[in-house]
Amino acid sequence: MDRACVVVVGDIGRSPRMQYHALSLANQANLEVDLVGIAGSACWDEVQEHHSITTHAIQKIVVPSFLDDMWLVGKIYKVFVQFLYWLCYLLFIVPRPNYILVQTPPAVPILFIVWVVSWLRWSKLVIDWHNYGYTILNLNQNANKYLVWIYRKFEKFFGRQSQDNFCVSSGMQNDLLVNWGIHAHVLYDRPPDHFRASTIDEMHELFTKYDFGLDTSVRTDLSKETAFTYIDDNLDVQLKTNRPVLIVSSTSWTEDEDFGVLLNALIELNNLTGDDSSFPEIRLVVTGDGDMRSHYEELFTQHNFPKIDLFTVFLPYPDYITLLGCSDLGICLHYSSSEYDLPMKVVDMFGCGLPVCAINYMWYDEDMFYILIVVYQSWYNIKLMD
């Protein structure tokens, strides 16, 4: 039977698009699939239990701490170790595939690796373009223009070595064709079926597990009452009428999401509502993990908002879905470095029926089938009250 190798240099369990690819190749194309990614969150049950899909979780490459102050040297170290490890793994551990489907970015060094592997193992190479890696690198203050130029040349050259291509938007499809001569098929992201509105029992269970759901005034059994829910005399879960407004933002804490915008919004909102007793309490939960998390957490702790509580957490995937399904508003601070990629987090929120405030850029011109609240950098001027 023919085989496909699906490659993602990211948390394998938090790569819904690539898990979808694996399921589609197994179910619709009747292929044996090897799903290769970085160890982290667990894959969906239907992926783990599928008889035709084998998952390969590769340990994340960790840069030694003594290289923390040498950004470029650290990046070179990571690319070199990644190159050796992934090349050996795809050549000698994964069974020979007829097709290799790789997600980019990142492009360096994985596009070169899969090109070498596809050539040595006589496999057809397919690239799924989520964005341009060189545009993300350009956001980093440590990257000079020559490094960005080299990255772009690398990405373009090896991107053109593929036999087929997918991309996430028609804007990217046109840009790939006009500027790089790459023909790509548009495959729009859609929310998985398990993204939906949460039941009240699911809400209560979630709120009892995390600080953002706790009612600090409750001194008795915390499992019976949270800031949002309570169990009545009939042992049924009910929503509190005076519950806080729950706002959620999911992030990878990368350079293309400016949480300084969110902080400015909170300061402005606090100034507008500081003495207004009728204004409801707000609990803002920022979920995710990434390199810039500690930087923004430090900034957040420098401010105190009487009516606003801010929590940063990294939730397991099922709890993340539940949180989206019980929130009142979603916030997306993603600003596309290329202006062509579509933020998957917004698609997840739509799947749960959650309205979204998001930074405006070109992708909103795509044919979307949901109502989206689109705002600009001055979005905090919107009053979150009647």
Disulfide bonds with the S-S distance in Angstrom:
none
